[in-house]
Amino acid sequence: MNPYWIVVAFSTCVQFFIFLRWLHRRTRDDEIRRAFIRDMAINHLPHLYHALRQIAGRMGLELKEPPPVQFLELNGQERRR
């Protein structure tokens, strides 16, 4: 067997492994980002709106009701909480 084919096969396997690692990391980063945004919207936005209402109340301003938090699942699958 030609030694050059071994080098080609080895470099191809390494590139494929690096690609799979990159793909897994990107998918995981997207999941983490989605969980972070959901957490911010569900847990922290109500507190921010409450603080904003208190500040506006002290300044004598009237604010509208905050918008409800709604999520759209674009891939058609509902996620469990």
C-alpha positions as protocol buffer text, in pm:
chain_id: "A"
residue {
  index: 1
  type: MET
  ca { x: 0 y: 0 z: 0 }
}
residue {
  index: 2
  type: ASN
  ca { x: 124 y: 343 z: -92 }
}
residue {
  index: 3
  type: PRO
  ca { x: 224 y: 549 z: 218 }
}
residue {
  index: 4
  type: TYR
  ca { x: 69 y: 860 z: 65 }
}
residue {
  index: 5
  type: TRP
  ca { x: -276 y: 700 z: 87 }
}
residue {
  index: 6
  type: ILE
  ca { x: -224 y: 652 z: 460 }
}
residue {
  index: 7
  type: VAL
  ca { x: -145 y: 1023 z: 498 }
}
residue {
  index: 8
  type: VAL
  ca { x: -454 y: 1117 z: 293 }
}
residue {
  index: 9
  type: ALA
  ca { x: -677 y: 880 z: 491 }
}
residue {
  index: 10
  type: PHE
  ca { x: -539 y: 1004 z: 822 }
}
residue {
  index: 11
  type: SER
  ca { x: -585 y: 1373 z: 734 }
}
residue {
  index: 12
  type: THR
  ca { x: -937 y: 1304 z: 607 }
}
residue {
  index: 13
  type: CYS
  ca { x: -1028 y: 1127 z: 933 }
}
residue {
  index: 14
  type: VAL
  ca { x: -884 y: 1412 z: 1140 }
}
residue {
  index: 15
  type: GLN
  ca { x: -1078 y: 1673 z: 941 }
}
residue {
  index: 16
  type: PHE
  ca { x: -1398 y: 1472 z: 976 }
}
residue {
  index: 17
  type: PHE
  ca { x: -1343 y: 1442 z: 1352 }
}
residue {
  index: 18
  type: ILE
  ca { x: -1283 y: 1817 z: 1383 }
}
residue {
  index: 19
  type: PHE
  ca { x: -1597 y: 1885 z: 1180 }
}
residue {
  index: 20
  type: LEU
  ca { x: -1807 y: 1659 z: 1407 }
}
residue {
  index: 21
  type: ARG
  ca { x: -1663 y: 1829 z: 1714 }
}
residue {
  index: 22
  type: TRP
  ca { x: -1746 y: 2173 z: 1570 }
}
residue {
  index: 23
  type: LEU
  ca { x: -2099 y: 2062 z: 1480 }
}
residue {
  index: 24
  type: HIS
  ca { x: -2160 y: 1923 z: 1829 }
}
residue {
  index: 25
  type: ARG
  ca { x: -2028 y: 2240 z: 1995 }
}
residue {
  index: 26
  type: ARG
  ca { x: -2243 y: 2463 z: 1774 }
}
residue {
  index: 27
  type: THR
  ca { x: -2554 y: 2257 z: 1849 }
}
residue {
  index: 28
  type: ARG
  ca { x: -2480 y: 2266 z: 2220 }
}
residue {
  index: 29
  type: ASP
  ca { x: -2421 y: 2643 z: 2212 }
}
residue {
  index: 30
  type: ASP
  ca { x: -2758 y: 2692 z: 2042 }
}
residue {
  index: 31
  type: GLU
  ca { x: -2930 y: 2486 z: 2313 }
}
residue {
  index: 32
  type: ILE
  ca { x: -2757 y: 2684 z: 2588 }
}
residue {
  index: 33
  type: ARG
  ca { x: -2850 y: 3015 z: 2422 }
}
residue {
  index: 34
  type: ARG
  ca { x: -3213 y: 2906 z: 2384 }
}
residue {
  index: 35
  type: ALA
  ca { x: -3231 y: 2802 z: 2750 }
}
residue {
  index: 36
  type: PHE
  ca { x: -3073 y: 3132 z: 2859 }
}
residue {
  index: 37
  type: ILE
  ca { x: -3321 y: 3341 z: 2661 }
}
residue {
  index: 38
  type: ARG
  ca { x: -3614 y: 3138 z: 2794 }
}
residue {
  index: 39
  type: ASP
  ca { x: -3485 y: 3175 z: 3150 }
}
residue {
  index: 40
  type: MET
  ca { x: -3442 y: 3551 z: 3108 }
}
residue {
  index: 41
  type: ALA
  ca { x: -3793 y: 3591 z: 2971 }
}
residue {
  index: 42
  type: ILE
  ca { x: -3968 y: 3371 z: 3227 }
}
residue {
  index: 43
  type: ASN
  ca { x: -3776 y: 3450 z: 3545 }
}
residue {
  index: 44
  type: HIS
  ca { x: -3617 y: 3791 z: 3508 }
}
residue {
  index: 45
  type: LEU
  ca { x: -3841 y: 4001 z: 3283 }
}
residue {
  index: 46
  type: PRO
  ca { x: -4129 y: 4007 z: 3535 }
}
residue {
  index: 47
  type: HIS
  ca { x: -3891 y: 4142 z: 3800 }
}
residue {
  index: 48
  type: LEU
  ca { x: -3760 y: 4405 z: 3560 }
}
residue {
  index: 49
  type: TYR
  ca { x: -4112 y: 4514 z: 3469 }
}
residue {
  index: 50
  type: HIS
  ca { x: -4203 y: 4531 z: 3838 }
}
residue {
  index: 51
  type: ALA
  ca { x: -3901 y: 4752 z: 3915 }
}
residue {
  index: 52
  type: LEU
  ca { x: -3981 y: 4970 z: 3615 }
}
residue {
  index: 53
  type: ARG
  ca { x: -4339 y: 5012 z: 3738 }
}
residue {
  index: 54
  type: GLN
  ca { x: -4214 y: 5116 z: 4083 }
}
residue {
  index: 55
  type: ILE
  ca { x: -3978 y: 5373 z: 3935 }
}
residue {
  index: 56
  type: ALA
  ca { x: -4252 y: 5507 z: 3708 }
}
residue {
  index: 57
  type: GLY
  ca { x: -4492 y: 5520 z: 4005 }
}
residue {
  index: 58
  type: ARG
  ca { x: -4249 y: 5733 z: 4205 }
}
residue {
  index: 59
  type: MET
  ca { x: -4211 y: 5967 z: 3909 }
}
residue {
  index: 60
  type: GLY
  ca { x: -4588 y: 5990 z: 3862 }
}
residue {
  index: 61
  type: LEU
  ca { x: -4596 y: 5814 z: 3526 }
}
residue {
  index: 62
  type: GLU
  ca { x: -4856 y: 5563 z: 3416 }
}
residue {
  index: 63
  type: LEU
  ca { x: -4732 y: 5259 z: 3224 }
}
residue {
  index: 64
  type: LYS
  ca { x: -4924 y: 5011 z: 3015 }
}
residue {
  index: 65
  type: GLU
  ca { x: -4939 y: 4647 z: 3115 }
}
residue {
  index: 66
  type: PRO
  ca { x: -4629 y: 4455 z: 3013 }
}
residue {
  index: 67
  type: PRO
  ca { x: -4669 y: 4224 z: 2714 }
}
residue {
  index: 68
  type: PRO
  ca { x: -4718 y: 3856 z: 2788 }
}
residue {
  index: 69
  type: VAL
  ca { x: -4425 y: 3627 z: 2723 }
}
residue {
  index: 70
  type: GLN
  ca { x: -4497 y: 3390 z: 2437 }
}
residue {
  index: 71
  type: PHE
  ca { x: -4262 y: 3150 z: 2265 }
}
residue {
  index: 72
  type: LEU
  ca { x: -4284 y: 3021 z: 1912 }
}
residue {
  index: 73
  type: GLU
  ca { x: -4141 y: 2680 z: 1841 }
}
residue {
  index: 74
  type: LEU
  ca { x: -4028 y: 2714 z: 1482 }
}
residue {
  index: 75
  type: ASN
  ca { x: -3918 y: 2355 z: 1440 }
}
residue {
  index: 76
  type: GLY
  ca { x: -4262 y: 2219 z: 1528 }
}
residue {
  index: 77
  type: GLN
  ca { x: -4160 y: 2040 z: 1844 }
}
residue {
  index: 78
  type: GLU
  ca { x: -4268 y: 2145 z: 2190 }
}
residue {
  index: 79
  type: ARG
  ca { x: -3991 y: 2147 z: 2444 }
}
residue {
  index: 80
  type: ARG
  ca { x: -4043 y: 2018 z: 2794 }
}
residue {
  index: 81
  type: ARG
  ca { x: -3975 y: 2259 z: 3077 }
}
